[in-house]
Structure formats: C-alpha cells, structure tokens
Amino acid sequence: MGPSVRILVRRWVSRAAVAAVWCYEGLLAKVLGGRPDELSVVASVPFLPASAAPVLLVLIGIGEAGIGLWVLIGRAPRAAAVVQTVVIAGFNAGGLLFAADRIPLPGQLLLHNAVLLVLAWLVAVDDRSP
C-alpha cells in the first residue's frame, strides 16, 4: 500500500470514527430512544414544557446525525470541528447545569467528549494537509 493510499485510509477511518459517535448519539440514543436518560436530561431544561422535551430530543438527535454526515463527507472540516466543539461544550454545560443529578458519571462524560473533540480536531487538521 503506497503512502497516498495509507493517507486516504487514515482520513476515512478517522472521519468514520467521529461520524459513528455522532450518528450513534443522534440516531440510536435520541431518535430511536436507546438512551432514556437523554430524555430526562432534556426535560430538566427550565422553561421547557414537558410535552416539548421528546420533540426537542428528536430534533437534537437529527442534528447530531447531521453533524456525523458532515464529518464523514469531509466538507469544511475546520468549520465542522468548530461546530462540534460549540455543540459539545453547550450540551455539557447545559447538562451539568440543569441535570447534574441525572448524569451519574460527569467526569466520564467530560473525558469521553474531550477525547471525541481531540479526534475531531485531528480530523480537521489532517484533512487540510497535503
């Protein structure tokens, strides 16, 4: 396997890894209801009517799956990394602020998301290199 093929494989595997996390979190955990605790976290947002929480959760899930597709496609990788950073920071802050009692392992949540962001930024930087 030549260097250009190795680079191509590395880029696709890295993108696919980041995209898989977003698609799992969006589609399986939120849209298909695989993680009921996610609904509990969204329902804890102040001033959000209880009836709106399931709808908002599905919309968030669709958005997360969209981020996964964006990463996989590879368009504007730095912009994708910025969006991922803002979304993850916002969700972590909101979850810890409004639903800390519903997040059993907040340190684990933060660590997993930090690792995801490191990989997301490595993908963004790698895609810009020649």
N, C-alpha and C positions, 0 to 999 in steps of 0.2 A: 504494500500500500504506500503510495507516494505521499509527500508532505501535503500537497493540496487536498488529497482525499482525507487524510487524517484531520486537517483543519476543518473541513466540511463536516465530517462525522462529529468532531468535538463540538462544533457550533450547534448542530442539530440535537445532539444528546443533551447539551446544556439547556437549550431552549425548551426541549421536550420535558425536561425535569421541572423547570419553573412552571411551564404551562400545565403540567399534570397536577401540581399543587393547586393552582388557581381553579382548574376545572373540577377537581375533587371538592374543594371547599365551596365552590359555587353550585355545581350541579348536584352532587351527591349529598353534601352536608346541608345545603339550604333549599334548593328547589325540590329535591326528592325527599327531604325530611329525614335524612340519615343521621342527623345530629340534633335531637330535640332540644338540647341545651342552647343551641343557637337561637331558637325562638324565644327562649327565656331571657337571653341577653338583650335581644332587640326589644322585647316587651317591657324591659326595665327603663327604656328611654323616657325621661319626663315629658309630659305634654303630648305623648303619642297615644292616641286612643287604642285600647286593647284590640279592637277589630282591625286596626291598620297594621299591626305587627306581622301577621302572616304574609300579607301582601308585600310589605316592605322587605321582609326576609327573602321572598322570591325575587324581587327586583334586585336586591343586593347580590343574590346568587347568580342571576343572569349577568349582572355587571362583572362579577368576578370571573365567570366563564368567558366573557368577552375579553377581559384582560389576558386570560390564558391563550385565547386565539391570537390576540395581538402579539404576544410574546412569540408564539410559535411561527407566525408569519414573518416576523423579523423586521417589520417596518418601523422606522424611527425608534431604535432600541433605547436611546438615552431618554427620550420622552416617555417611553413605556416604563423605564426604571424610575423616573421621577414620579409618575402616576402611582406605581406600585408602592413607592416609599410614602407618599402622601396618604394613600388609602390604608396601608397597614398602620401607619402612625395614628391616623384618625380612628380606626377601628379599635386599636389597642387602648388609646386614651379613653374613648367612649366606653368601652367595655370595663376598663378598670375604674372609671369614674362612676358609672351608673350601675354596674352589675358585678362589682368585685366579689360579692358574696356568692355569685353564681359561677365564678371561674375558680375551679378547685386548685389549679397549679399555675398561678400567674407568672411565676418565674419561668416555667416551662414554655408557656405561651410566648413570652418575650424572647426567649432564646430561640425557639423554632422560627419565629418571624424574623429575627436578626439574621439567622442563617439563610433564610429564603432571600432576604434583601441583599446579602453579600453575593449570593449566586446570581440574583437578578442584575446587579451592577457588573459582575464579571461578564455576564452575557452581553450587556450593553456595550462595555468597553471592547470586548473581543470582537463583536460584530463590526466595530469601526476600524479595526486594524486591517492592514492589507492582507 
